[in-house]
Amino acid sequence: METPPKKFRTLSQNCSLPPNVIIPVQATHAVQELAKGLRWSHGINLKPLDSIQVASAVIAGAREFITTDGEDNMKSNSILGNAALIEEKLGLRVTLATGTQELPEDYRMDELFPKNF
């Protein structure tokens, strides 16, 4: 995977993540069209901004979408609530941060803000 520009590497470093984990994606025409088509072409019903996030991840070639929505947010129009459809139709695995298979072990935490942070 290509290394992001220096200004984005700083963002990753400030978040204590490797530089290829957070990849900024411009909302291009392709992203917008995929976002609009998620509901009609794939039966994935998301809120508008969530549609753009998922479409951006697909266009960027992501294998996994890490969400902080929380397990209790299984609404029919949430990313987590559509996780099975997103993976089936788009090949994008949706997971909570604790369930990632892509993030190296050194960067994983059980809690977002551990007590010794």
VMD Tcl script that builds the backbone (N, CA, C; Angstrom):
set m [mol new atoms 351]
animate dup $m
set s [atomselect $m all]
$s set {name element resname resid chain x y z} {
  {N N MET 1 A 0.838 -1.170 0.000}
  {CA C MET 1 A 0.000 0.000 0.000}
  {C C MET 1 A 0.888 1.239 0.000}
  {N N GLU 2 A 0.482 2.242 -0.693}
  {CA C GLU 2 A 1.229 3.486 -0.844}
  {C C GLU 2 A 1.214 4.301 0.457}
  {N N THR 3 A 2.337 4.920 0.787}
  {CA C THR 3 A 2.439 5.750 1.989}
  {C C THR 3 A 1.762 7.093 1.732}
  {N N PRO 4 A 0.886 7.530 2.667}
  {CA C PRO 4 A 0.202 8.814 2.494}
  {C C PRO 4 A 1.183 9.983 2.545}
  {N N PRO 5 A 0.775 11.157 2.027}
  {CA C PRO 5 A 1.620 12.350 2.098}
  {C C PRO 5 A 1.995 12.679 3.542}
  {N N LYS 6 A 3.077 13.446 3.706}
  {CA C LYS 6 A 3.622 13.759 5.029}
  {C C LYS 6 A 2.584 14.363 5.979}
  {N N LYS 7 A 1.733 15.277 5.499}
  {CA C LYS 7 A 0.772 15.919 6.399}
  {C C LYS 7 A -0.198 14.895 6.998}
  {N N PHE 8 A -0.463 13.804 6.296}
  {CA C PHE 8 A -1.353 12.781 6.830}
  {C C PHE 8 A -0.606 11.780 7.697}
  {N N ARG 9 A 0.692 11.608 7.439}
  {CA C ARG 9 A 1.495 10.747 8.312}
  {C C ARG 9 A 1.504 11.338 9.711}
  {N N THR 10 A 1.552 12.663 9.812}
  {CA C THR 10 A 1.525 13.323 11.114}
  {C C THR 10 A 0.227 12.991 11.841}
  {N N LEU 11 A -0.903 12.997 11.146}
  {CA C LEU 11 A -2.188 12.629 11.735}
  {C C LEU 11 A -2.116 11.218 12.298}
  {N N SER 12 A -1.584 10.272 11.537}
  {CA C SER 12 A -1.465 8.896 11.996}
  {C C SER 12 A -0.550 8.799 13.199}
  {N N GLN 13 A 0.555 9.533 13.176}
  {CA C GLN 13 A 1.490 9.491 14.295}
  {C C GLN 13 A 0.850 10.060 15.555}
  {N N ASN 14 A 0.072 11.123 15.410}
  {CA C ASN 14 A -0.605 11.698 16.570}
  {C C ASN 14 A -1.643 10.744 17.135}
  {N N CYS 15 A -2.188 9.894 16.312}
  {CA C CYS 15 A -3.162 8.899 16.763}
  {C C CYS 15 A -2.477 7.601 17.169}
  {N N SER 16 A -1.154 7.550 17.109}
  {CA C SER 16 A -0.362 6.358 17.439}
  {C C SER 16 A -0.710 5.177 16.541}
  {N N LEU 17 A -0.923 5.442 15.281}
  {CA C LEU 17 A -1.246 4.402 14.321}
  {C C LEU 17 A -0.210 4.380 13.212}
  {N N PRO 18 A -0.002 3.216 12.586}
  {CA C PRO 18 A 0.898 3.190 11.435}
  {C C PRO 18 A 0.311 4.048 10.313}
  {N N PRO 19 A 1.152 4.627 9.435}
  {CA C PRO 19 A 0.666 5.585 8.437}
  {C C PRO 19 A -0.296 5.018 7.402}
  {N N ASN 20 A -0.388 3.710 7.238}
  {CA C ASN 20 A -1.298 3.172 6.227}
  {C C ASN 20 A -2.639 2.746 6.812}
  {N N VAL 21 A -2.931 3.102 8.070}
  {CA C VAL 21 A -4.202 2.732 8.679}
  {C C VAL 21 A -5.264 3.798 8.414}
  {N N ILE 22 A -4.892 5.060 8.534}
  {CA C ILE 22 A -5.818 6.149 8.233}
  {C C ILE 22 A -5.440 6.706 6.873}
  {N N ILE 23 A -6.340 6.555 5.909}
  {CA C ILE 23 A -6.061 7.022 4.556}
  {C C ILE 23 A -7.139 8.030 4.167}
  {N N PRO 24 A -6.785 9.311 4.082}
  {CA C PRO 24 A -7.766 10.308 3.661}
  {C C PRO 24 A -8.205 10.052 2.217}
  {N N VAL 25 A -9.497 10.166 1.983}
  {CA C VAL 25 A -10.039 9.933 0.641}
  {C C VAL 25 A -10.880 11.139 0.255}
  {N N GLN 26 A -10.594 11.686 -0.914}
  {CA C GLN 26 A -11.381 12.802 -1.447}
  {C C GLN 26 A -12.745 12.277 -1.890}
  {N N ALA 27 A -13.794 13.019 -1.589}
  {CA C ALA 27 A -15.138 12.617 -2.015}
  {C C ALA 27 A -15.300 12.899 -3.509}
  {N N THR 28 A -14.699 12.058 -4.325}
  {CA C THR 28 A -14.747 12.208 -5.776}
  {C C THR 28 A -16.115 11.816 -6.319}
  {N N HIS 29 A -16.277 11.985 -7.609}
  {CA C HIS 29 A -17.523 11.598 -8.261}
  {C C HIS 29 A -17.786 10.101 -8.057}
  {N N ALA 30 A -16.741 9.279 -8.134}
  {CA C ALA 30 A -16.904 7.830 -7.944}
  {C C ALA 30 A -17.394 7.514 -6.533}
  {N N VAL 31 A -16.843 8.206 -5.537}
  {CA C VAL 31 A -17.283 7.999 -4.149}
  {C C VAL 31 A -18.740 8.420 -4.010}
  {N N GLN 32 A -19.083 9.568 -4.559}
  {CA C GLN 32 A -20.461 10.069 -4.459}
  {C C GLN 32 A -21.450 9.127 -5.142}
  {N N GLU 33 A -21.099 8.632 -6.304}
  {CA C GLU 33 A -22.001 7.735 -7.031}
  {C C GLU 33 A -22.194 6.415 -6.291}
  {N N LEU 34 A -21.104 5.858 -5.756}
  {CA C LEU 34 A -21.225 4.620 -4.986}
  {C C LEU 34 A -22.057 4.873 -3.728}
  {N N ALA 35 A -21.807 5.988 -3.043}
  {CA C ALA 35 A -22.565 6.317 -1.833}
  {C C ALA 35 A -24.064 6.415 -2.136}
  {N N LYS 36 A -24.406 7.076 -3.244}
  {CA C LYS 36 A -25.818 7.201 -3.625}
  {C C LYS 36 A -26.415 5.850 -3.998}
  {N N GLY 37 A -25.607 4.974 -4.565}
  {CA C GLY 37 A -26.118 3.697 -5.047}
  {C C GLY 37 A -26.159 2.574 -4.029}
  {N N LEU 38 A -25.641 2.813 -2.837}
  {CA C LEU 38 A -25.607 1.734 -1.846}
  {C C LEU 38 A -27.001 1.178 -1.556}
  {N N ARG 39 A -27.949 2.060 -1.356}
  {CA C ARG 39 A -29.312 1.611 -1.042}
  {C C ARG 39 A -29.975 0.950 -2.245}
  {N N TRP 40 A -29.904 1.581 -3.408}
  {CA C TRP 40 A -30.658 1.109 -4.564}
  {C C TRP 40 A -29.986 -0.069 -5.253}
  {N N SER 41 A -28.682 -0.093 -5.319}
  {CA C SER 41 A -27.984 -1.175 -6.022}
  {C C SER 41 A -27.639 -2.361 -5.120}
  {N N HIS 42 A -27.453 -2.084 -3.824}
  {CA C HIS 42 A -26.972 -3.143 -2.935}
  {C C HIS 42 A -27.896 -3.414 -1.753}
  {N N GLY 43 A -28.969 -2.621 -1.586}
  {CA C GLY 43 A -29.892 -2.823 -0.473}
  {C C GLY 43 A -29.313 -2.437 0.878}
  {N N ILE 44 A -28.278 -1.578 0.878}
  {CA C ILE 44 A -27.627 -1.139 2.112}
  {C C ILE 44 A -28.167 0.241 2.470}
  {N N ASN 45 A -28.957 0.307 3.543}
  {CA C ASN 45 A -29.627 1.542 3.944}
  {C C ASN 45 A -28.816 2.234 5.029}
  {N N LEU 46 A -28.092 3.294 4.666}
  {CA C LEU 46 A -27.262 4.043 5.619}
  {C C LEU 46 A -27.639 5.513 5.625}
  {N N LYS 47 A -27.268 6.198 6.715}
  {CA C LYS 47 A -27.396 7.650 6.760}
  {C C LYS 47 A -26.430 8.230 5.714}
  {N N PRO 48 A -26.716 9.419 5.187}
  {CA C PRO 48 A -25.895 9.979 4.099}
  {C C PRO 48 A -24.390 10.022 4.379}
  {N N LEU 49 A -23.967 10.528 5.543}
  {CA C LEU 49 A -22.528 10.598 5.821}
  {C C LEU 49 A -21.910 9.213 5.998}
  {N N ASP 50 A -22.666 8.283 6.568}
  {CA C ASP 50 A -22.165 6.910 6.677}
  {C C ASP 50 A -21.980 6.295 5.294}
  {N N SER 51 A -22.880 6.616 4.370}
  {CA C SER 51 A -22.752 6.126 2.995}
  {C C SER 51 A -21.457 6.615 2.359}
  {N N ILE 52 A -21.122 7.877 2.600}
  {CA C ILE 52 A -19.884 8.438 2.048}
  {C C ILE 52 A -18.669 7.759 2.679}
  {N N GLN 53 A -18.722 7.490 3.983}
  {CA C GLN 53 A -17.601 6.818 4.641}
  {C C GLN 53 A -17.390 5.414 4.077}
  {N N VAL 54 A -18.464 4.660 3.930}
  {CA C VAL 54 A -18.352 3.291 3.410}
  {C C VAL 54 A -17.886 3.323 1.959}
  {N N ALA 55 A -18.461 4.205 1.147}
  {CA C ALA 55 A -18.047 4.313 -0.254}
  {C C ALA 55 A -16.577 4.709 -0.359}
  {N N SER 56 A -16.125 5.611 0.487}
  {CA C SER 56 A -14.719 6.022 0.490}
  {C C SER 56 A -13.808 4.850 0.806}
  {N N ALA 57 A -14.196 4.044 1.774}
  {CA C ALA 57 A -13.395 2.870 2.146}
  {C C ALA 57 A -13.315 1.879 0.987}
  {N N VAL 58 A -14.434 1.662 0.315}
  {CA C VAL 58 A -14.453 0.728 -0.827}
  {C C VAL 58 A -13.579 1.256 -1.955}
  {N N ILE 59 A -13.734 2.522 -2.306}
  {CA C ILE 59 A -12.945 3.133 -3.387}
  {C C ILE 59 A -11.453 3.103 -3.055}
  {N N ALA 60 A -11.105 3.277 -1.772}
  {CA C ALA 60 A -9.699 3.263 -1.350}
  {C C ALA 60 A -9.119 1.855 -1.310}
  {N N GLY 61 A -9.979 0.834 -1.461}
  {CA C GLY 61 A -9.498 -0.544 -1.459}
  {C C GLY 61 A -9.325 -1.138 -0.074}
  {N N ALA 62 A -10.016 -0.561 0.907}
  {CA C ALA 62 A -9.917 -1.079 2.273}
  {C C ALA 62 A -10.507 -2.477 2.361}
  {N N ARG 63 A -9.928 -3.281 3.232}
  {CA C ARG 63 A -10.455 -4.625 3.489}
  {C C ARG 63 A -11.318 -4.627 4.744}
  {N N GLU 64 A -11.120 -3.605 5.593}
  {CA C GLU 64 A -11.806 -3.568 6.876}
  {C C GLU 64 A -12.201 -2.133 7.199}
  {N N PHE 65 A -13.383 -1.975 7.779}
  {CA C PHE 65 A -13.890 -0.679 8.215}
  {C C PHE 65 A -14.044 -0.751 9.726}
  {N N ILE 66 A -13.232 0.018 10.445}
  {CA C ILE 66 A -13.281 0.009 11.903}
  {C C ILE 66 A -14.217 1.115 12.357}
  {N N THR 67 A -15.207 0.754 13.153}
  {CA C THR 67 A -16.185 1.713 13.636}
  {C C THR 67 A -16.130 1.805 15.150}
  {N N THR 68 A -16.491 2.953 15.666}
  {CA C THR 68 A -16.590 3.144 17.112}
  {C C THR 68 A -18.053 3.352 17.506}
  {N N ASP 69 A -18.978 2.939 16.654}
  {CA C ASP 69 A -20.408 3.112 16.924}
  {C C ASP 69 A -20.848 2.450 18.217}
  {N N GLY 70 A -20.253 1.335 18.576}
  {CA C GLY 70 A -20.646 0.602 19.775}
  {C C GLY 70 A -21.616 -0.506 19.433}
  {N N GLU 71 A -21.493 -1.597 20.150}
  {CA C GLU 71 A -22.324 -2.772 19.877}
  {C C GLU 71 A -23.807 -2.485 20.036}
  {N N ASP 72 A -24.156 -1.500 20.847}
  {CA C ASP 72 A -25.562 -1.192 21.069}
  {C C ASP 72 A -26.178 -0.410 19.905}
  {N N ASN 73 A -25.351 0.027 18.947}
  {CA C ASN 73 A -25.860 0.795 17.807}
  {C C ASN 73 A -26.091 -0.136 16.617}
  {N N MET 74 A -27.079 -0.968 16.727}
  {CA C MET 74 A -27.401 -1.915 15.666}
  {C C MET 74 A -28.632 -1.458 14.889}
  {N N LYS 75 A -28.842 -0.152 14.816}
  {CA C LYS 75 A -29.990 0.393 14.093}
  {C C LYS 75 A -29.929 -0.025 12.631}
  {N N SER 76 A -31.077 -0.092 11.995}
  {CA C SER 76 A -31.131 -0.555 10.611}
  {C C SER 76 A -30.427 0.382 9.643}
  {N N ASN 77 A -30.188 1.642 10.040}
  {CA C ASN 77 A -29.511 2.572 9.125}
  {C C ASN 77 A -28.087 2.903 9.589}
  {N N SER 78 A -27.529 2.105 10.499}
  {CA C SER 78 A -26.162 2.338 10.966}
  {C C SER 78 A -25.195 1.428 10.206}
  {N N ILE 79 A -23.931 1.789 10.230}
  {CA C ILE 79 A -22.919 0.962 9.566}
  {C C ILE 79 A -22.848 -0.401 10.243}
  {N N LEU 80 A -22.839 -0.416 11.569}
  {CA C LEU 80 A -22.768 -1.686 12.293}
  {C C LEU 80 A -24.014 -2.530 12.057}
  {N N GLY 81 A -25.176 -1.877 11.978}
  {CA C GLY 81 A -26.424 -2.585 11.712}
  {C C GLY 81 A -26.486 -3.191 10.320}
  {N N ASN 82 A -25.665 -2.693 9.394}
  {CA C ASN 82 A -25.604 -3.202 8.019}
  {C C ASN 82 A -24.321 -3.981 7.744}
  {N N ALA 83 A -23.593 -4.343 8.798}
  {CA C ALA 83 A -22.280 -4.965 8.646}
  {C C ALA 83 A -22.300 -6.206 7.755}
  {N N ALA 84 A -23.256 -7.084 7.955}
  {CA C ALA 84 A -23.310 -8.327 7.170}
  {C C ALA 84 A -23.538 -8.029 5.686}
  {N N LEU 85 A -24.443 -7.103 5.384}
  {CA C LEU 85 A -24.714 -6.735 3.990}
  {C C LEU 85 A -23.501 -6.050 3.349}
  {N N ILE 86 A -22.842 -5.176 4.103}
  {CA C ILE 86 A -21.675 -4.467 3.573}
  {C C ILE 86 A -20.586 -5.465 3.209}
  {N N GLU 87 A -20.374 -6.447 4.072}
  {CA C GLU 87 A -19.346 -7.449 3.768}
  {C C GLU 87 A -19.767 -8.332 2.592}
  {N N GLU 88 A -21.015 -8.763 2.586}
  {CA C GLU 88 A -21.499 -9.640 1.515}
  {C C GLU 88 A -21.492 -8.942 0.146}
  {N N LYS 89 A -22.008 -7.718 0.093}
  {CA C LYS 89 A -22.175 -7.027 -1.188}
  {C C LYS 89 A -20.922 -6.281 -1.654}
  {N N LEU 90 A -20.121 -5.762 -0.696}
  {CA C LEU 90 A -18.993 -4.907 -1.065}
  {C C LEU 90 A -17.631 -5.512 -0.721}
  {N N GLY 91 A -17.629 -6.610 0.031}
  {CA C GLY 91 A -16.368 -7.232 0.421}
  {C C GLY 91 A -15.603 -6.438 1.464}
  {N N LEU 92 A -16.299 -5.598 2.208}
  {CA C LEU 92 A -15.682 -4.750 3.226}
  {C C LEU 92 A -16.133 -5.240 4.594}
  {N N ARG 93 A -15.183 -5.738 5.380}
  {CA C ARG 93 A -15.490 -6.249 6.720}
  {C C ARG 93 A -15.669 -5.071 7.674}
  {N N VAL 94 A -16.797 -5.030 8.393}
  {CA C VAL 94 A -17.074 -3.985 9.377}
  {C C VAL 94 A -16.844 -4.581 10.760}
  {N N THR 95 A -16.095 -3.868 11.585}
  {CA C THR 95 A -15.783 -4.371 12.912}
  {C C THR 95 A -15.622 -3.234 13.906}
  {N N LEU 96 A -15.790 -3.569 15.164}
  {CA C LEU 96 A -15.405 -2.645 16.222}
  {C C LEU 96 A -13.887 -2.655 16.304}
  {N N ALA 97 A -13.315 -1.640 16.903}
  {CA C ALA 97 A -11.857 -1.545 16.986}
  {C C ALA 97 A -11.248 -2.759 17.679}
  {N N THR 98 A -11.948 -3.322 18.633}
  {CA C THR 98 A -11.414 -4.475 19.362}
  {C C THR 98 A -11.425 -5.754 18.533}
  {N N GLY 99 A -12.158 -5.768 17.434}
  {CA C GLY 99 A -12.261 -6.976 16.617}
  {C C GLY 99 A -11.472 -6.922 15.321}
  {N N THR 100 A -10.624 -5.918 15.163}
  {CA C THR 100 A -9.890 -5.768 13.908}
  {C C THR 100 A -8.967 -6.945 13.629}
  {N N GLN 101 A -8.847 -7.275 12.368}
  {CA C GLN 101 A -7.902 -8.296 11.932}
  {C C GLN 101 A -6.766 -7.667 11.130}
  {N N GLU 102 A -6.888 -6.382 10.831}
  {CA C GLU 102 A -5.902 -5.681 10.004}
  {C C GLU 102 A -4.886 -4.878 10.803}
  {N N LEU 103 A -5.297 -4.343 11.949}
  {CA C LEU 103 A -4.420 -3.505 12.750}
  {C C LEU 103 A -3.391 -4.376 13.466}
  {N N PRO 104 A -2.104 -4.040 13.368}
  {CA C PRO 104 A -1.082 -4.843 14.039}
  {C C PRO 104 A -1.329 -4.918 15.546}
  {N N GLU 105 A -0.988 -6.048 16.139}
  {CA C GLU 105 A -1.231 -6.300 17.562}
  {C C GLU 105 A -0.685 -5.185 18.457}
  {N N ASP 106 A 0.453 -4.618 18.096}
  {CA C ASP 106 A 1.068 -3.567 18.906}
  {C C ASP 106 A 0.190 -2.332 19.044}
  {N N TYR 107 A -0.744 -2.130 18.134}
  {CA C TYR 107 A -1.579 -0.938 18.127}
  {C C TYR 107 A -2.977 -1.180 18.682}
  {N N ARG 108 A -3.264 -2.403 19.090}
  {CA C ARG 108 A -4.608 -2.716 19.576}
  {C C ARG 108 A -4.747 -2.404 21.057}
  {N N MET 109 A -5.943 -1.937 21.444}
  {CA C MET 109 A -6.268 -1.685 22.841}
  {C C MET 109 A -7.661 -2.244 23.096}
  {N N ASP 110 A -7.889 -2.750 24.290}
  {CA C ASP 110 A -9.215 -3.259 24.645}
  {C C ASP 110 A -10.200 -2.128 24.893}
  {N N GLU 111 A -9.683 -0.970 25.328}
  {CA C GLU 111 A -10.519 0.182 25.607}
  {C C GLU 111 A -10.022 1.367 24.811}
  {N N LEU 112 A -10.918 2.285 24.471}
  {CA C LEU 112 A -10.511 3.472 23.731}
  {C C LEU 112 A -9.577 4.344 24.572}
  {N N PHE 113 A -9.882 4.519 25.850}
  {CA C PHE 113 A -9.052 5.312 26.750}
  {C C PHE 113 A -8.709 4.486 27.988}
  {N N PRO 114 A -7.685 3.636 27.899}
  {CA C PRO 114 A -7.319 2.836 29.064}
  {C C PRO 114 A -6.884 3.713 30.221}
  {N N LYS 115 A -6.978 3.176 31.424}
  {CA C LYS 115 A -6.661 3.952 32.637}
  {C C LYS 115 A -5.202 4.424 32.656}
  {N N ASN 116 A -4.297 3.670 32.090}
  {CA C ASN 116 A -2.875 4.056 32.106}
  {C C ASN 116 A -2.479 4.833 30.865}
  {N N PHE 117 A -3.437 5.373 30.133}
  {CA C PHE 117 A -3.196 6.109 28.883}
  {C C PHE 117 A -2.604 7.456 29.163}
}
mol reanalyze $m
mol bondsrecalc $m
mol representation Tube
mol addrep $m
